């Protein structure tokens, strides 16, 4: 019966990936996972292995199953105990497998359209790519509800979002004009402003370093638009109440046009949140950054093929 469960979990509806892409992902991560495992064993033993590679007991979960378990957890946030029952292993085995594979997914970076071998891992990479290819960027912030810190824990109020009125963590997302995810990062507690989060990532220095890079943003980044008026475009300021009807109509048309050109980054955020773990994150807050990068990287693989 458990073999039927394994076969079912490998389907696209559970992993979010087509079988072809799933096979490529397993092959891509296998070498890194084996090297990391050998490193851990070497550190534990304190010397090189005495037996040939492959000797000793087999893993209870082969690597392909470890990847599938991790993808299903990211996509549906299923309890580890339920997955352990399907695979006839202990719950701790599933938890350990996820903790091994999720960092590998997060470290992959983000796919680039028409460049299969190129992946972007930092905000500086994104600016260098946009400068070289003439890509106009789109910036936006998004929030995900997380567990509330304990009452006695310092910094508890930092997670209370003024917009959502709940405990959240924020992420900054960068896309191109087609809504394809190029980067996600600047993870900060929900109380921090979107613009402050990306400034702590050095975005102002990057705009100075790459003066040809342009971006469209929402009103939350208006300070960047004032600092770099030739590069960053924010929605126009609303006219005063006593403004002429023509001025109000012109503002509304300009606002609508700017929103239409920037809406693609909102669609990218919606793609990320098709994965249940980013609709409401139930895990440890310390794992949120890694989880978001893993999901956004997987979404970028599919978006890059559009």
N, C-alpha and C positions, 0 to 999 in steps of 0.2 A: 504493500500500500504506500509506503514512504517513497518508492520510486516514482509512483504516479504524482505524488506531491512535488517531487523535484522537477519532473517534466513540466508540470503546470506552472511552477514559479518561474521558469525560464522564458515564458511567453512575454510578448511585448506589453500586454496589459498590466503585468506585474512589475517588470523591470523598467518600463518606459523606453526600451531600446529594441530596435529590430534585431533579429537573430544575427544578421551579418555584422551589425555594429557591436553587438554584445561579444561576438567572437573576437573581433579586433581589439576590443577593450581588454578582454582577458589576456590576449597575447601581449598587449602593450604593457600591462601591469605585472605580468608574471615574473619577468627578470628582476624588476625592482623588489618585488616581494621576497623572492628567493635570496637575493643579496642581503636584504634586511634581516631575514631569518638566520642566515649564516653569521651575520655580524653579532646578533643577539646570543647565539650559541657560543661563538668564539669568546665573547665577553664573559659568559657564564662559566665556561670551562677554564679560561685563563691560558689556553694554548690551542694550537691548530688541531683539527679533527684527526683522530687516529684511524678511523674507518673511512672507506670510500663513500662519496656522496650517494645517497639513496639507501644506505644501510640503516637498519633500525626499524622501529614501527612506523606504519603509515599514518598520515593525518586522518583524524576522524572526518574532517571536511576537506575535500580536495579544493584546490585553489579556485576552480570555476564555481563551485558551490559557495565558497566564501564571498566571491564577487556578487553572485546572485542574491545571497542573503543580505548583503549590504545595500544593494540597489532596492530590494523590496522594502527594507526598513526605511530608507530615505524616501521612497515613494508613498508608502502607506503608514509608516510609523507603527508597524505591528509590534506587539510585545515579543521580546526575545524568547520567552517561554513557548509561545505558539510556534515560532519557527523551529525551535529545538525539537518540539514534538513531531513536526513534519519530517525532520531529518534524523530522528531517533538518536539525538545527542543531548548532552547536558546543556542547560541554558548558558552556563559560563563559557562553553565552547563557541556558541553563537556570538556572545558579547565580545569575546576575544577576537573572533574573526572580523567583526565590524570595526573594532579598534585598530586592527592591522590594515584593513583595506581602505577605510575612509580617509586617512591621511594621504594615501597614494592618489585617490581621486581628487582631493583638494589641491595637491601639488602639481597636477597636470597643467593647470592654467586654462586659457580660453582660446578656442579655435578662431582662426582668421579666414574669412571668405576667400576662396580661390588660392589659398596657400596651405595645403594639407600638412606640410611639415613644420609650419610656424605656429607657435602658441605664445600668447601674451600672459605674463605672470604679475607684472607690476604696473602701476599707473604710468611710470616713465616709459615702459614698453608701449603702452597705448598711445602716448603722445608722439613717440618716435614713429610708430606705424602710421598715425594720422598725418604726420608731417610728410612722410615719404610718399604716401598714397593719395594725399589731398582729401582725406575723409573728414567730414564735418561731424563732430561728436554731439551726443545728447547725454545730459546728466540728470539724474534724479535720485532721490532718497526713498527708501521703503522701510516699513517697520513690521516686526513680527513679535507677537506676544510670547513672552517667556515666563518661567516660573518666578514667583515673587521671592526676593531674598528674605532670609529670616529677620525677625524684628530686631535682634541684637547685632546684626551684621552692619559694620560701617558702610556708608555709601549706598544705603538702601534706596534713598529717594532719587538717586541718579537714574534709576530705571523707569521712573514714572514719567510717561510721555504726556506732555501738555496737550497734544493733539488727540491722541487715542484715549487718554484718561485711564491707562492701564500700564502694567509693567511690560516694557518692550526693549528690543535691541534694534538698532538702525543699521542699514547697509546702504552704501552708495553704489549705484549701478551706472555703467557707461555703455552706450550702444552706438552704432553707426546710424545713418539715416534710414536704414531698412529695419531697424529694431533688432539687430543681431548683437547679442551680448559680447562685449569686448573685455569687460572687467567688472568685478564686484569686490568691494572691500570697504575700508574705512569703517569697520564695525565698531559701534560705540553704544553706550547706554541710551535709552530712549529720550532722556531729558536733554541731551545735547542737540543743538541745532544742526540741520543738514550741512549748512555752509561751514560751520565750525569743524565738523567731522572731516570734510575733504581738505580744509586748510591745514589740519594737523598732518595730512598725508603729503604736504608740500605742493599743493596744486598751483599756488600762486607762483612759486619758483619755476614750475613747468611751463606755465603760460609765458613767463619771461624768457625761458630757454627756447621755446618753440613759438615765436611770434606769429607764424603763419597758420597755426592751428586755431580753428574756430569751433564754437560750441553753442548750443541752444539749451537754455535752462528754464526752470520755473521761477516764481517770485521768491522762493526761499534762497536763491543764489544771487539776489539783486546786488549785494555788495561786491561780488566778483564782476558783475556786469559794469558797475561804476568804476572799478579799478582797471578793468581791461575792456573799454567800450568798443574797441575795434575787433575784439575776438569773441567776447561773450555776449550773447543776446538774451535778455530777459523780457518778460511781458511788459508792454508799455504801461506807464503810470496812469491810473484812472484820473480823468479830469475832475475838476472841482464841481460842486453841485450847481453852481451858477454858470457853468460852461454852456456855450452855444450848442444847439442841437446838432449842427454839422460836426463840431469837434467831438461830441460824444459818439456820434455814428462812426467817425473815422477811428476813434479809439477802439470801439467794439470790433470793427473790421480787422484792425491790426492785431488785436488780442486773439481773435479767432484764427487768423492766419498763423500766428506764432504757435498757438496751441496745436493746430493741425500738423505743423512740421515737427513738433516735439512729442506728439502723442505716442510715437513708436516706442519710446523708452518705457511708457506705462504698459504697453503690450508686453514688453520683455519682462517687466516685473510680474505681470499676470502669468507668463509662462513659467517663471520660477515657482510661483505659488500653486501651480497645478500639482506640485509634489507636496503631499500632505504635511510633511515635516516642517515646511516653511509657512503653512497656514497658521499653525500654533505649535510652537516648539516645546515639547514636553521633556526633553532631555536636560542634561546639565548645561547651564549657561556657558560654562567654559568650552563646551563642544560646539556652540552655535556657529562661531566663525568658520571652523573647519567644515561643518555641515553645509553652510550656505555656499562656500566656495566649491564644494564637491558637486552640489546640485546645479549651480550656475555653470560650471564647466561642462557638465553633461548636456545641459540645455544648449550651450553654445555650439556643441558638436552638430546638433541637428539644425540649428539656425544657420550655421555657416554654409550649409548645403542649399539654402534657399536662393 
